[in-house]
């Protein structure tokens, strides 16, 4: 999975903590939306956003339980 975030985003830091609590941080990469214009355009006002490899996205706010379910369910 990918967590879209940016430096200084306190919500993104909270989201990462939830991923750690749920045991999902090791399988999640952190992607700064400032690295690509398309990410900045898509996620500027939505971060943090978690995206699965199948393209499904989970927008903030979410809980640890939401993260575990999102990781479990594949479309």
DSSP file (Angstrom, degrees, kcal/mol; ACC not computed):
  #  RESIDUE AA STRUCTURE BP1 BP2  ACC     N-H-->O    O-->H-N    N-H-->O    O-->H-N    TCO  KAPPA ALPHA  PHI   PSI    X-CA   Y-CA   Z-CA
    1    1 A X              0   0    0      0, 0.0    28,-2.7     0, 0.0     2,-0.4   0.000 360.0 360.0 360.0 163.9    0.0    0.0    0.0
    2    2 A X  E     -aB  29  51A   0     49,-2.5    49,-3.1    26,-0.2     2,-0.7  -0.993 360.0-154.5-127.7 132.5    1.0    3.6   -0.3
    3    3 A X  E     -aB  30  50A   0     26,-2.9    28,-2.7    -2,-0.4     2,-0.5  -0.931  15.1-149.7-104.6 113.4    0.3    6.4    2.1
    4    4 A X  E     +aB  31  49A   0     45,-3.1    45,-1.4    -2,-0.7    44,-0.6  -0.712  40.4 129.4 -83.4 128.5    0.2    9.8    0.3
    5    5 A X  E     -a   32   0A   0     26,-2.5    28,-2.9    -2,-0.5    29,-0.3  -0.802  40.5-135.0-155.2-170.4    1.3   12.6    2.6
    6    6 A X    >   -     0   0    0     -2,-0.2     3,-1.5    26,-0.2     6,-0.1  -0.974  38.5 -76.0-157.3 161.8    3.7   15.5    2.9
    7    7 A X  T 3  S+     0   0    0     -2,-0.3     3,-0.1     1,-0.2     5,-0.0  -0.292 114.2  20.6 -59.2 139.9    6.1   17.0    5.4
    8    8 A X  T 3  S+     0   0    0      1,-0.2     2,-0.9     2,-0.1    -1,-0.2   0.529  83.4 135.5  81.2   6.4    4.5   18.9    8.3
    9    9 A X    <>  -     0   0    0     -3,-1.5     4,-1.8     1,-0.2    -1,-0.2  -0.778  35.3-170.0 -91.0 105.1    1.1   17.2    7.9
   10   10 A X  H  > S+     0   0    0     -2,-0.9     4,-1.9     1,-0.2    -1,-0.2   0.834  87.0  54.9 -66.5 -31.1    0.0   16.3   11.4
   11   11 A X  H  > S+     0   0    0      2,-0.2     4,-2.4     1,-0.2    -1,-0.2   0.874 106.2  52.4 -67.3 -35.7   -2.9   14.2   10.1
   12   12 A X  H  > S+     0   0    0      2,-0.2     4,-2.4     1,-0.2    -2,-0.2   0.891 107.6  51.4 -65.9 -39.3   -0.4   12.2    8.0
   13   13 A X  H  X S+     0   0    0     -4,-1.8     4,-2.0     2,-0.2    -2,-0.2   0.898 110.2  49.2 -63.4 -40.4    1.7   11.6   11.1
   14   14 A X  H  X S+     0   0    0     -4,-1.9     4,-2.0     2,-0.2    -2,-0.2   0.907 109.7  51.8 -64.1 -42.0   -1.4   10.3   12.9
   15   15 A X  H  X S+     0   0    0     -4,-2.4     4,-2.1     1,-0.2    -2,-0.2   0.906 108.7  50.4 -61.9 -42.1   -2.3    8.1    9.9
   16   16 A X  H  X S+     0   0    0     -4,-2.4     4,-2.4     1,-0.2    -1,-0.2   0.901 107.8  53.5 -63.6 -40.2    1.2    6.6   10.0
   17   17 A X  H  X S+     0   0    0     -4,-2.0     4,-2.6     1,-0.2    -1,-0.2   0.898 107.9  50.6 -60.6 -40.3    0.9    5.9   13.7
   18   18 A X  H  X S+     0   0    0     -4,-2.0     4,-2.2     2,-0.2    -1,-0.2   0.896 108.2  52.4 -64.5 -39.3   -2.3    4.0   13.1
   19   19 A X  H  <>S+     0   0    0     -4,-2.1     5,-3.0     2,-0.2     6,-1.0   0.906 110.8  47.9 -62.0 -40.7   -0.6    2.0   10.4
   20   20 A X  H ><5S+     0   0    0     -4,-2.4     3,-1.3     4,-0.2    -2,-0.2   0.923 111.1  50.2 -64.3 -44.2    2.1    1.1   12.9
   21   21 A X  H 3<5S+     0   0    0     -4,-2.6    -2,-0.2     1,-0.3    -1,-0.2   0.858 111.6  48.7 -62.4 -35.7   -0.5    0.2   15.5
   22   22 A X  T 3<5S-     0   0    0     -4,-2.2    -1,-0.3    -5,-0.2    -2,-0.2   0.435 114.8-116.0 -85.3   1.2   -2.3   -2.0   13.1
   23   23 A X  T < 5S+     0   0    0     -3,-1.3    -3,-0.2    -4,-0.3    -2,-0.1   0.742  87.7 110.0  73.0  23.2    0.9   -3.8   12.0
   24   24 A X    > < +     0   0    0     -5,-3.0     3,-0.8    -6,-0.2    -4,-0.2   0.468  43.7  90.0-109.5  -4.0    0.7   -2.4    8.5
   25   25 A X  G >  S+     0   0    0     -6,-1.0     3,-1.7     1,-0.2    -5,-0.1   0.877  81.8  59.7 -63.2 -37.8    3.5    0.1    8.3
   26   26 A X  G 3  S+     0   0    0      1,-0.3    -1,-0.2    -7,-0.2    -2,-0.1   0.786 110.0  42.3 -63.7 -27.0    6.1   -2.5    7.1
   27   27 A X  G <  S+     0   0    0     -3,-0.8     2,-0.4    -4,-0.1    -1,-0.3   0.211 104.0  82.7-103.2  15.3    4.0   -3.2    4.0
   28   28 A X    <   -     0   0    0     -3,-1.7     2,-0.4    -4,-0.1   -26,-0.2  -0.970  63.5-152.4-122.9 130.9    3.2    0.5    3.4
   29   29 A X  E     -a    2   0A   0    -28,-2.7   -26,-2.9    -2,-0.4     2,-0.5  -0.787  16.4-129.8-100.2 148.3    5.4    3.0    1.6
   30   30 A X  E     -a    3   0A   0     -2,-0.4     2,-0.5   -28,-0.2   -26,-0.2  -0.828  23.8-169.8 -96.5 128.1    5.2    6.7    2.3
   31   31 A X  E     -a    4   0A   0    -28,-2.7   -26,-2.5    -2,-0.5     2,-0.5  -0.978  16.2-140.1-125.6 122.2    4.9    8.9   -0.7
   32   32 A X  E >   -a    5   0A   0     -2,-0.5     3,-2.0   -28,-0.2     4,-0.3  -0.680   8.7-145.4 -81.3 124.6    5.2   12.7   -0.6
   33   33 A X  G >  S+     0   0    0    -28,-2.9     3,-0.7    -2,-0.5     7,-0.5   0.673  95.7  70.0 -65.4 -15.6    2.7   14.4   -2.8
   34   34 A X  G 3  S+     0   0    0    -29,-0.3    -1,-0.3     1,-0.2     3,-0.1   0.620  82.4  74.9 -75.8 -11.4    5.2   17.1   -3.6
   35   35 A X  G <  S+     0   0    0     -3,-2.0     2,-0.4     1,-0.2    -1,-0.2   0.762 104.4  27.8 -73.7 -25.0    7.3   14.6   -5.6
   36   36 A X    <>  -     0   0    0     -3,-0.7     4,-2.2    -4,-0.3     3,-0.3  -1.000  68.5-138.0-140.4 137.5    4.9   14.6   -8.6
   37   37 A X  H  > S+     0   0    0     -2,-0.4     4,-2.6     1,-0.2     5,-0.2   0.866 106.2  56.6 -59.5 -38.3    2.6   17.3   -9.9
   38   38 A X  H  > S+     0   0    0      1,-0.2     4,-2.1     2,-0.2    -1,-0.2   0.869 108.1  47.5 -65.1 -35.8   -0.2   14.7  -10.5
   39   39 A X  H  > S+     0   0    0     -3,-0.3     4,-2.8     2,-0.2     5,-0.3   0.907 111.1  51.2 -69.9 -41.4   -0.1   13.6   -6.9
   40   40 A X  H  X S+     0   0    0     -4,-2.2     4,-1.6    -7,-0.5    -2,-0.2   0.924 112.8  46.0 -60.3 -44.4   -0.2   17.2   -5.7
   41   41 A X  H  < S+     0   0    0     -4,-2.6     4,-0.2     1,-0.2    -1,-0.2   0.916 118.6  41.4 -63.6 -44.2   -3.2   17.9   -7.9
   42   42 A X  H  < S+     0   0    0     -4,-2.1    -2,-0.2    -5,-0.2    -1,-0.2   0.845 129.1  24.1 -74.6 -34.6   -5.0   14.7   -6.8
   43   43 A X  H >X S+     0   0    0     -4,-2.8     4,-1.9    -5,-0.1     3,-1.5   0.412  81.2 112.3-118.3   1.2   -4.2   14.7   -3.1
   44   44 A X  T 3< S+     0   0    0     -4,-1.6    -1,-0.1     1,-0.3    -3,-0.1   0.846  97.0  22.2 -45.7 -47.9   -3.5   18.3   -2.1
   45   45 A X  T 34 S+     0   0    0     -4,-0.2    -1,-0.3     1,-0.1    -2,-0.1   0.311 122.0  59.7-105.6   8.0   -6.7   18.7    0.0
   46   46 A X  T <4 S+     0   0    0     -3,-1.5    14,-0.7     3,-0.0    -2,-0.2   0.632  78.0 160.7-109.9 -18.2   -7.3   15.0    0.7
   47   47 A X     <  +     0   0    0     -4,-1.9   -42,-0.1    12,-0.1   -36,-0.1  -0.175  49.0  53.1 -61.5 147.3   -4.1   13.8    2.5
   48   48 A X  S    S+     0   0    0    -44,-0.6    12,-1.2   -37,-0.1     2,-0.4   0.465  74.1 161.8 -79.7 144.1   -3.6   11.5    4.2
   49   49 A X  E     -BC   4  59A   0    -45,-1.4   -45,-3.1    10,-0.2     2,-0.5  -0.998  26.3-150.9-129.8 131.8   -4.8    9.0    1.6
   50   50 A X  E     -BC   3  58A   0      8,-2.5     8,-2.9    -2,-0.4     2,-0.5  -0.893  14.6-167.5-102.8 129.8   -4.0    5.3    1.7
   51   51 A X  E     -BC   2  57A   0    -49,-3.1   -49,-2.5    -2,-0.5     6,-0.2  -0.969   9.4-145.7-123.2 130.6   -4.0    3.5   -1.7
   52   52 A X    >   -     0   0    0      4,-2.8     3,-1.8    -2,-0.5    19,-0.0  -0.391  34.1-104.3 -80.9 166.6   -3.9   -0.2   -2.3
   53   53 A X  T 3  S+     0   0    0      1,-0.3    -1,-0.1     2,-0.1    -2,-0.0   0.772 121.4  60.9 -62.1 -27.0   -2.1   -1.8   -5.2
   54   54 A X  T 3  S-     0   0    0      2,-0.1    -1,-0.3     1,-0.1     3,-0.1   0.458 121.6-106.7 -81.7   1.1   -5.5   -2.4   -6.9
   55   55 A X  S <  S+     0   0    0     -3,-1.8    -2,-0.1     1,-0.3     2,-0.1   0.273  73.2 139.9  95.4 -11.0   -6.1    1.4   -6.9
   56   56 A X        -     0   0    0     -5,-0.1    -4,-2.8    14,-0.1     2,-0.4  -0.408  37.6-152.7 -66.1 143.3   -8.7    1.5   -4.1
   57   57 A X  E     -C   51   0A   0     -6,-0.2     2,-0.5    -3,-0.1    -6,-0.2  -0.921  15.3-156.7-124.9 146.6   -8.3    4.5   -1.8
   58   58 A X  E     -C   50   0A   0     -8,-2.9    -8,-2.5    -2,-0.4     2,-0.2  -0.976  19.5-153.0-121.4 114.7   -9.1    5.2    1.8
   59   59 A X  E     -C   49   0A   0     -2,-0.5   -10,-0.2   -10,-0.2     2,-0.1  -0.554  31.7 -66.9 -88.0 151.7   -9.5    8.8    2.7
   60   60 A X  S    S+     0   0    0    -12,-1.2     2,-0.1   -14,-0.7    -1,-0.1  -0.474 101.3  61.9 -67.3 144.7   -8.9   10.4    6.1
   61   61 A X  S    S+     0   0    0     -2,-0.1     2,-0.3   -50,-0.1    -2,-0.1   0.473  72.0 144.0 -86.9 146.2  -10.3   10.1    8.7
   62   62 A X        -     0   0    0     -2,-0.1     2,-0.2    -4,-0.1   -44,-0.1  -0.964  35.5-137.3-141.5 161.2   -9.8    6.4    9.4
   63   63 A X     >  -     0   0    0     -2,-0.3     4,-2.2     1,-0.1     5,-0.1  -0.582  35.0-101.3-108.7 172.4   -9.2    4.2   12.4
   64   64 A X  H  > S+     0   0    0      1,-0.2     4,-2.4     2,-0.2     5,-0.2   0.907 125.9  52.4 -59.7 -41.4   -6.9    1.2   12.9
   65   65 A X  H  > S+     0   0    0      1,-0.2     4,-2.4     2,-0.2    -1,-0.2   0.902 107.5  51.8 -62.0 -41.0   -9.9   -1.1   12.4
   66   66 A X  H  > S+     0   0    0      1,-0.2     4,-2.8     2,-0.2    -1,-0.2   0.911 109.9  50.1 -60.1 -42.4  -10.7    0.7    9.1
   67   67 A X  H  X S+     0   0    0     -4,-2.2     4,-2.3     2,-0.2    -2,-0.2   0.914 110.3  48.6 -63.6 -44.2   -7.1    0.2    8.0
   68   68 A X  H  X S+     0   0    0     -4,-2.4     4,-1.8     2,-0.2    -1,-0.2   0.917 114.5  45.6 -64.0 -43.0   -7.1   -3.5    8.8
   69   69 A X  H  X S+     0   0    0     -4,-2.4     4,-2.6     2,-0.2    -2,-0.2   0.914 111.6  52.2 -65.5 -42.9  -10.4   -4.0    7.0
   70   70 A X  H  < S+     0   0    0     -4,-2.8    -2,-0.2     1,-0.2    -1,-0.2   0.882 112.0  46.5 -60.6 -39.7   -9.2   -2.0    4.0
   71   71 A X  H  < S+     0   0    0     -4,-2.3    -1,-0.2    -5,-0.2    -2,-0.2   0.837 114.0  48.6 -71.0 -33.4   -6.1   -4.1    3.8
   72   72 A X  H  < S+     0   0    0     -4,-1.8     2,-0.5    -5,-0.2    -2,-0.2   0.878  98.7  73.6 -75.1 -39.6   -8.1   -7.3    4.1
   73   73 A X     <  -     0   0    0     -4,-2.6     2,-0.4    -5,-0.1    -1,-0.0  -0.657  61.7-176.4 -83.8 123.8  -10.7   -6.5    1.5
   74   74 A X              0   0    0     -2,-0.5    -3,-0.1     1,-0.1    -2,-0.0  -0.974 360.0 360.0-120.0 134.1   -9.4   -6.8   -2.1
   75   75 A X              0   0    0     -2,-0.4    -1,-0.1     0, 0.0    -2,-0.0   0.435 360.0 360.0 -98.6 360.0  -11.6   -5.9   -5.1
